[in-house]
Amino acid sequence: MSESFASLHESLRCFGQMHLLEGWESLPSTQQAKFAAQLRGIDFSALQQLYQKRETASHSLNLNKITPIPVETVGSASFASEQTRGVGHEALHRGEVAALVVAGGQGSRLGFEKPKGMYPVGPISRASLFQIHAEKVLALSRRHKRPVPFLVMTSPATDDETRVFFEENRHFGLDPGEVHFFQQGTMPALEIATGRLLLEKPGELFLSPNGHGGTLTALAESGLLAKLKDRGIRQIFYFQVDNPLVSLCDPVFVGRHIETRSEVSSKVVFKERPEEKVGVLALVEGRKAIVEYSDLPIEMTKLRDANGELQLRAGNPAIHLFSVEFLDRLTSRTGTSGGLTFHIARKKVPHYDPTTKAVVTPATENALKFEMFIFDALPLAERWLVMQTLREEEFAPLKNAEGPDSPQTVHALMVNRAARWLEAAGAKVARTPERALPYPIEISPLYALDMAELEGKLPSGFEVTGPTYLTSSD
């Protein structure tokens, strides 16, 4: 027995995990080495502490401490300010902003067994979500004559396919050196009854993603955060891959973030109905926070202000802007009392039992999973900003195969926005007597990133009389 394996053996014995070595001798030497490396990467002491907290109720919200959060609304002075817009443009001109897309999930709920970012969402072009976002980054880089680093967070389940997809598509015109892939972290699952680590198969732990909060820790652990800081990146724009309408690195948002010296800025869409299942930004004990809809009593979601508006209406579309300085400070203390903490969830986890040498499919919850949430970072910010964005302009989440947030609803939102932009630019767009759009319309980010750019490019007298796709000649 080698010295390193003896040390691992002793660690497993001390923490009651010797079952992991059952059948060790039957594993090929390459698998033994891989499994040993996987086990050495586990912090058994930290897992033991988490397991001991399994019966401890998570911190419950004091509903009396939740109040509406101040929101800078569309039409306010900051939106109309050319100075604010100029501050954002200058930050992009100086190359101080990077774009980070969270793309660790599969498209299973869409009936698409590939990384969700590969889903063909363009109403006419069938462009993938990845292509649409990459073209926004490319258009931004061209506009400001400085590359915008594109940070693509994957997961063990999506990393290989995502990298190959970008390579096959020549990184959608981006410089490959400006596309940075990094993997979300994972956590093992523990058996509720015993605290033992579960196995996926012989010689391999069952691992699951460590939550969207793991994006921030993975950014630091990969070394990418330090490289960006050394390069002079000062702000990181965070968004999710399933929202094709998001306005990447919007200069007004960036500018206001910088003017207010905000550490974490967030866009919000106002809720349309009290029962809408979306987290809301609010003040919790005076700190910026996101409150899950499931944590709010229905009576509280119905409360209205003097103007008849919902009091807690600042819905979260997962569009944030983080200062690199804040992320550096946050991730350097993760794991202490000041950083992101793990939330414990009870789940049904099929697993391999090394004693019976069979796969167990539990009928009830049998395992503990551990996740970090990105909204736990928000209350740690000393300075913050919340800005409204219009739902029809910037929020079209793609989540389900049918019904709400499906390809059908996303296509409609994309087409309707394109039509509004064209009409605002002076184009004539065919509509039915009921004002419906009889033809699909799509505008590539390479043709126009926003309504102002479209107005400057569109030929005089332009008309939409059939399916229309505006794209760059490049």
Helices and strands as residue ranges (DSSP letters): H 3-14, G 18-21, G 24-26, H 29-40, H 44-52, G 63-65, E 66-68, H 77-80, H 82-93, E 97-102, E 106-107, G 108-110, E 112-115, G 116-118, H 129-144, E 150-154, H 159-168, G 170-173, G 176-178, E 179-183, E 186-188, E 190-191, E 199-201, E 204-205, E 207-209, H 214-221, H 224-231, E 235-240, H 251-259, E 264-270, E 280-284, E 287-291, G 293-295, H 298-301, E 314-315, E 320-323, H 324-332, E 343-347, E 351-353, E 358-360, E 367-371, G 374-376, G 378-380, E 384-388, H 391-394, H 407-424, E 428-429, E 441-443, H 451-457, E 463-464, E 468-470
